[in-house]
């Protein structure tokens, strides 16, 4: 197939070919819409946290228990999303566009099936999950108002999440951003209406936040399918390629399984940290919930860049354009360090104001400020793992990402346990910073060397 023909067959017209043209322009074009999209998705969590915090510390602490659980469940599906992005981008780089469309279709079906199964199992074992986190009876009563409705929404959101990954892999970052932004706007508008009973609606409290999220996810489901089928032409309803399902599942599973396990490790680690903090009271748990939402907001550009660069790396790796792969990683690293340093300064300087925006409880504010004065100093080095993990997944080598994340999680758990024994809550935060710096430095060095070796022996 000629280059001209290949370009013509790409779903996103000529912009889908990321193996030619300036790398920095591709990074900007794919990252900026992703920033807006991620900003919107994280705003869903921030809005829920903010409005629920107005109900009281008890409600905020209860919802803070749900954060690691919802993150773990969402990240279980992320494995398939990462796999779709990696496989689709490399198939485009190899000019196998027919196979690419078939993989997209099967990936979406797998994501929907997996989300239904995960939601059902989570509902059955709901009490056991939160008991392990240390949620007391009062917190459980609030959690049960929120989680069953959220789980129903989880079934719907898996499809646009997976479809967005496929669209980005084809060079289209705008439509995934539209899906996420519109979804978030619906949640932001409905949250106060349903939580506090505005405009004649019943005052539903925590349950209202869950219903708002459900409505937003259903909208994302419909719009995501519309873009995939009608606008992007990434799904063809004329054939379900039944005879190729096994091949698609194999291609996706090779990356999805290790990537999925890797994706849940960080929220699972946070769940363990919350269990440790629970012994210091609901205020410590609430503070960790606040800092987690704020951190996610601060990391938007870093995660967006890691996500945006994946299709570029995948396509160029498939096309064996290794110099462009290295150029992409280099530029991402430089931006990562600059952004992380800036966020550390901002969070440290405005720590009291940020914490005070979410709670008026002095203990919650003090714990939050303590976190913002300690952990952000490690961002610049620790956040490098995000980029390397995304890069290796895009290259089709998720096992390298797996080793990085597992090592970081193991050392984090050991560190926070030791830190708690020595300095309590402060020790937990100090341990987080030390592990980020140590692990980030080590894996940055060996990952760069591994990337160079893979260029010399790409089929190892």
Secondary structure, DSSP 8 states (H G I E B T S, - for coil): --HHHHHHHSTTGGGG--SSS-HHHHHHHHHHHHHHHHHHHHHHHHHHHHHHHTT-HHHHHHHHHHHHHHHHHHHHHHHHHHHHHHHHHHHHHTT-HHHHHHHHHHHHHHHHHHHHHHHHHHHHTHHHHHHHTT--HHHHHHHHHHHHHHHHHHHHHHHHHHHHHHHHHTT--HHHHHHHHHHHHHHHHHHHHHHHTGGG----THHHHHHHHHHHHHHHHHHHHHIIIIIS----TT---GGGHHHHHHHHHHHHHHHHHHHHHHHHHHHHHHHHHGGG-HHHHHHHHHHHHHHHHHTHHHHHHHHHHHHHHHHHHHTT-HHHHHHHHHHHHHHHHHHHHHHHHHHHHTHHHHHHHH---HHHHHHHHHHHHHGGGGHHHHTHHHHHHHHHHHTT-HHHHHHHHHHHHHHHHHHHHHHHHHHTHHHHHHHHHHHHHHHHHHHHHHHHHHHHHHHHTTT-
